[in-house]
Amino acid sequence: MTIRNNIHRQQLFHWIGKGIEKKSSGNNRRLSDDQREEYVSHLRTSIESGLWMTRPSTEQVTVGSDSFSQELPITCFTEWSLDRSIPHTLRYGRLGLGFPKNIILIKGGQPVSYFKSTGARRLYASAMIDLLRYFKSHQRKLPEKDLFLALQYVLSFSRAIKSPTESHPRKPSKSRLVTRKKVTASAKRKKTIKIDPFARKFGLRLDLAEEREWRIVYHPELERSKVVRRGPGKPPYLVPYKPGVELFTVALPDNRTINMVMGDNFFRREFFGPNRPHVTVMSLQDVGTF
């Protein structure tokens, strides 16, 4: 029960600020006050309007020699706890909004299914391509047209794992053989390296799968039930939320940004309103210190 009640592991985080991070300087990613003000502005806009729903940054998913498009607007979350999210912020920004999993499920969200898109036995991916081919050729007929839209919705919860392509060992060329002989001769003079035959080989990192992503995908039913509302065009749709009731945690880039936020009456009113839980506000600088 102690593990299950851990506040950070019960939440999903939506990260904002990818554009701001492109302006940060050096390896220490130090922010200027102008960039902090941008983060504060993004936070206020999000609370007032909602989470952006946009098309995936990579709409075309390649599967072998085939591909399919993911065109429905989505909102993304990661299952990483804050103490493990620092590398994640390098890619997506340092403003994290934490929501309980149950709220995301109520709003129509769910975990992403990761699939293998390269090499042999990519059966899941091949099945998706086969279904798309069939429904695309029957779009003008009913009920296939509705089923095609349903398939697009389902596929929007899928993401290809960026893994190394499987390859078979090639016969080395003569030049490679000469090089190997030289290395072998040199290696004999050195200490022999023993390989542990019992060591497990987990392979290379499966990029993107480590994000443990959840998504809310646009569906007309979500708009009809007012879970999603139309945006100004960019973004096309928004997911509104209530601080304290649905938004549980706000993670800010550093302590100075917290000072900017907590000095604003708007945020104090939104985070500590009457007759509802408060919003936990914390700095990424403090993560892992308690």
N, C-alpha and C positions, 0 to 999 in steps of 0.2 A: 504493500500500500504506500510505503514511503516513496518508492520509485514512481509509482503511478500518479502520485500527487505532486511530483516535481513540476513547478509552474512552467519552466521553459520547455520541458519535453512534452507537455500537453498542448503546446501551441505551434501554429504554423506561421512563418514569417514571410511577409511580402516586402521586398527590398526596393528602395527608390534611390535614384541619384547617379545613374550610370553616366549621364551627360556631365554632371558636376565632377565626377572622378577623373574624367579625361583632362581636366584643367589642373589637377593636383600636381605638385612639383616634386621631383626626386623620388628616390626609393622609399623615403619615410612618409610619403603621401601627405605631407603637411598641408592643411587647409588654410586659406586666407579668410578674413572676416567676410569678404564678399561671397565666398563659397558657402560659408556658414549661413549667411542670410538667405542664400538660395535654398538651402536645406530647410530652413525655417519656413520659407514661402511655400515650398513643396508640401510640407506637413500641413500647413493651414489650408491649402487648396484641396488636399486629399480629404481632410476632415469635413470641409464644406461641401465637396462635390462627390467624393467616392474614389474607389480604386479604378484605375484605367483598365479598360478591356481593349486590347489591340491584337492585330494579327501576329502570329509568331514571327520573330525576327528572321528565321529561316523557314519560309513557307513551303519550299520544295523539299520533299524527303526522297532521297535517292535509295533505291533498293536494287542492287546489282546494276543492270542496264535499264531498269524501269524507274519510274518516280511517280509521286502523287503529291497533291497540294493540300496544305492545311490552311484554309482561308477564313475559318470562323474566328472572331475575336476571343481572346482568352485573358484571364488574369492568373498569374503564377504565384505559387508559394513554395517554400522549402521546409522540409521537416527537420532540418538541422537545428539543434539547440544553439543558443547564443554563444556558448563557450567554444563551439566548433564552427561558427559562422564567419569568423574573421576572413579566411581565404575567400569565402563566397562574396564578401563585400567588395573585393578587388574587382570583381566582374560586374556587379549589379548596383553598387552604391552603398552608402553607409547610413541610410535611414531605414530602419526596420520596423514594420508594423505587425504586432503579434495578435493572432486570433486563435481561439480554441478550435480544435478539429471539428467539434460538433457543430459550431456555427458555419463553418465552411461546407460541411455536409448538408446542412439545412438550406444553404444558398445554392445548392446544386453542384458543389465541387466534390472532387474525389482524387485519389492518387493517380499518377501517370503510370501507364504500362510501358516498360522499356523493352525494346526488341532488337534482335540482331539483324543488321541489314547487309552484312558482307559475309563472304565465305560460304561454305557448304551448310546445308541443313538450316537455312533461314526460313523455316516453315511458316512461322507467324507472319513474317513480312510478305512471303509469297501468297499466302491466303488473302491478305489485304489487297494486294495487286489484282488477284483474280476476281475478287468481289467488286472492286472498282471498275474493272473492265466490263463486267457483266452489266452493272447498273448504269454505267455511262451509255451503253448501247441500247438501254431500254428507258431512258429518261422521259421520253414523251408519252409513255404509257402509264396508266394507273393500275395498281397502287405502287408500281416500281418507283415512280417519281418521289413519293413520300419516303420510301425505303432508302432511296439514294441520299436524301437529306439526313436520314437517321444514321446511315453509314458514315457520312461526313462528320457527324457529331461524335460518334464513337471513336473514329480515327483521330479526332482532335485530342483525345486523352492518350495518345501513343507518341512515343519519342524514340528515335533511333539511338542506340548506343554507339558512340564513336570508338570502335575497337580496331585493332590492327587486322588487316585482311589476312586470312589464312593462306599460307603459301607452302609449296612443296620445295624441298631442298634441290637446288640446281647443281649440275655438274660444273665444277670450277674450271675456268679457263686456264691455259698454260701459265699465263702471267701470275694468276692467283696461286697456282701450284708452286711456282718458284718462291713466291713470297711466303707461303705457308712453310716450305722446307726451311727457309732461313729462320723463321720464327721458331720452328720446332728445334732446330739445332741450337739456337740461342737459349731456348727454354730448358734444354737438357743441362746446361751449365748452371741453371738457377734451381732454387728449391722447388720441388714438385708440389703442385697444388692439388690437394685431395678434394674430390667432390663427394659430398654426403649423399649416398643413394637413397636415404630415407627422408631427405628434405622434400617438403611439399612445394610444388610449383604452382603458384596462384596466377601467373601470367602478368601481363602489363595492365596498367590502370585502365578501367573502363570509363572513359571520359563522359561526362554528363550524368551518368547513372548515380554518381556520388551526390548529386543535388537532391535526391529523394523528393522529387517535385510533386506537388498537387496543383490542380487547375480548376478554375471555374470557366466553363466554355459557354459562349452565348447560345441561347435557345429561345425561340419566341415565347415559350411558356414562362421563362424567367422574366421576360419583359412584361407579359400580361399580369403576372403576380407581383410586379413592382420590386422584385429582387434586383433587377437590372433596369436601368433607365437610359434613354438616349443621351449621347454626349454632344458636344459642339461640332463634331466632325473629326477632330483630333483631340481626344479619342472618339471613336464612333459610339461607344457605350461605356457606362460607369456602373460600379457596384457600390451603392451607398452603405454606410455602416454607422453604428452608434457607439461613441466612446464610452468605455466603462461597461456597457452591456454586451457589446460584440468585440470592440477593440480593447484588449486587455493590457498590452504592453507597447511602449514606444521606445526604441533603441536609437539614440542619437550618436553622431560621430565622436564627440568628445565633450569634456566637461564645460568648455566655453559655450558650446552650442546649447547645452542644457540651461546655462545661465540666461542665454538669449530667450529661450522658450519660456522658462518659468517667470521671467520678468514681464511677460505679455498677459494682460488680463483675459484675452480670448482663450489662450491655452489653459490658464488656471480655471476658468469657468467650464471648459469642455472636459478637462481631466478630473476635476474635483466637484462635479455638480451634485446637487442634493438628491437623496433617495435613490442612489445607484452606486455601484462599486467605483472606486477610483481607477485611473489608468496608471500603471506602473511606468515611471519614466526613468531611464537609466542610460549611462554612457558606455560606449564600447570600450573606453579606457578602463572602466571598472570591472568589465567581464573577467571572471576568473580570479578576482581578488577576495571573494567571500564565499 
